[in-house]
């Protein structure tokens, strides 16, 4: 999964703190190899990436969302300048 976050650059540090907290939720729900990248050519642009074992595991994570999880997500989203992050779901391909 990739999530593109475009935030107000003046809010960089509070955004990072909120996203690190949100990352713990993702890991709890089965995400691994979580990483965050910052675009040096575009202030305020961050790309979050993480993997899950399967598409089914990712869908199950959506079912396990708690009220506290929703609150963490709302806190992270308040830093967005365009309202919603761009999410991309990619599934690994094998030659067989």
C-alpha positions in Angstrom: 0.0 0.0 0.0 1.1 3.5 -0.6 -0.5 6.6 0.9 0.4 10.1 -0.3 0.1 12.8 2.2 0.2 16.5 1.1 0.4 18.7 4.2 1.1 22.3 5.1 4.9 22.3 5.4 4.6 24.5 8.5 2.9 21.5 10.3 5.7 19.0 9.4 6.7 18.1 13.0 3.2 17.7 14.4 2.2 15.7 11.3 5.2 13.4 11.7 4.4 12.8 15.4 0.7 12.0 14.5 1.7 9.7 11.7 4.2 7.7 13.8 1.4 7.1 16.3 -0.9 6.0 13.4 1.8 3.7 12.1 1.7 1.7 15.4 -2.0 1.0 14.6 -1.1 -0.2 11.1 1.5 -2.6 12.5 -0.9 -3.9 15.1 -3.3 -4.7 12.3 -0.7 -6.8 10.4 1.3 -4.2 8.3 5.0 -4.8 8.1 7.9 -3.1 6.4 6.3 0.3 7.2 8.2 3.3 5.9 7.8 7.0 5.3 9.4 9.1 2.6 9.6 12.8 2.2 9.8 14.4 -1.2 12.7 16.9 -1.2 11.4 18.5 -4.4 7.9 19.3 -3.0 7.5 20.7 0.5 4.8 18.9 2.4 4.6 15.8 0.3 5.1 12.5 2.1 4.7 8.9 0.9 3.8 6.2 3.4 4.4 2.6 2.4 3.6 -0.7 4.1 3.0 -4.3 3.3 0.5 -6.9 4.4 0.7 -10.6 4.0 -2.3 -10.6 1.6 -5.2 -8.6 0.2 -7.5 -10.6 2.5 -5.4 -9.5 5.5 -5.6 -5.9 4.4 -9.4 -6.2 4.2 -9.6 -7.8 7.6 -7.6 -4.8 9.1 -10.4 -2.5 7.9 -12.8 -4.6 10.0 -10.7 -4.3 13.2 -10.7 -0.5 13.3 -11.5 0.8 16.7 -12.8 4.2 17.8 -9.3 5.1 19.0 -8.0 4.2 15.5 -10.5 6.5 13.9 -9.5 9.3 16.2 -5.8 8.8 15.3 -6.7 8.8 11.6 -8.7 12.1 12.0 -5.7 13.7 13.8 -3.4 12.8 10.9 -5.9 13.9 8.2 -6.3 17.3 9.8 -2.8 18.2 8.4 -3.9 17.6 4.8 -4.1 20.6 2.5 -6.3 18.8 -0.1 -8.7 16.9 2.2 -7.9 13.2 1.5 -4.7 11.2 1.0 -4.1 9.4 -2.2 -4.1 5.7 -1.5 -2.8 3.1 -3.9 -3.2 -0.7 -3.4 -0.7 -2.8 -5.3 -0.7 -6.6 -5.2 2.5 -8.6 -5.8 2.7 -10.5 -9.1 4.5 -13.9 -9.5 5.4 -15.4 -12.9 3.5 -18.7 -12.2 
